[in-house]
Amino acid sequence: MDLCDAIMRRQIIRFVYDGHERVVIPEAHGTHKTTRNAVLRGYQIRGTSSSRGVPLWDLFLVQKMQDVEILEETFRDNPPQYRRGDTHINIRCEL
């Protein structure tokens, strides 16, 4: 699994997180500036969440992402309210 490849190729990813299936447009990947944990910023377009309705923006801990699959499905347009340079992440790659 290479999250940067998915971001650069504009591929949608699917994974299980906290027991919920998520289908996400990946926006940025790197390490959290405070915790140094590997993270993915993404816009969830399908699936479920325990705390909010979809669609939604979220920051996912990579170590908690299970059964990750990079889908053949791609996206052309950036997600709503997308901004480069996420201030919470030491960015490795981004849209």
N, C-alpha and C positions, 0 to 999 in steps of 0.2 A: 504494500500500500504506500503510495507516494502522494501525499496531500498536495504538495506543490505542483506535481504533474496535473492533478485534477483541476487545480485552480487555473493553471496556465492554459489547459485545454478546454476550460469552461465546462467541465463535466459535473453533473450532479452526483452527490454521494448519499448512500444509505447506510445507517448503522443503528445499533440498539444502544440506548443511553438511559441509565436509571430505569431499566425495564420497559422503556418506550421506544418503538420504532420511529426513527427520524429520517426524513428525506430532506436534504439540505443543499442549498447553493453555497459552496465554500467561498469565502471572501478573503480571509487572511489566515496565515499559519505562522507560528513562531513560539516564543516563550513569554509567559506572563512577566511583566516587568517587576512585580513584587515577589511572587512565589517562585519564579523560574520554571514553573511547570510548562510542559508543551501544551499548547492550546490551539483551537480552531475557532475563528469567528465565522459564523454562518447564518444564513437566512433560511429558517425551516419553512418549507412549502407544503409538506404533507406529513402525515403521521400524527403522533400524539405527544402531549406534554402533561406532566402532573400539575403544573402551576398556571399555564396560560393556554389560550386558544391559538391555533395556527392560522395564518402565518405569523412568525415572530423572529426577531433577532436574538441570538444567544452566543455565549462564549462557552465552548465545550472543552473539558479536559480530555486530551487525547488518550490518556491511560484508562479512562472510563468508557471510551468508545469501543463497543464490541461488534463482532461480525461486520466489519467495515467492508463495503462494496462500492467501488467506483463504477457508476452506471454508464451505459452507452449514451444515455440521454444527456443532452447539452443545453445550455442556455445562451442566448445572444445578448440580451439586455442585462445591465447591472441590476441588482435587487433595489427595491425602493429605499430611498434615504441612504444609499451607499456613499461612503466617504473614504478616500485613501488615507493611509497613515493612522491606523488605530492607535490611540495613545496608551492603551493598556498592554500592548504587545511589542516585544522586540521582534520585528517582522522579519521572517525568513523569505516569505513570498506573499503576494497579494494581487488582486485583480488590477 
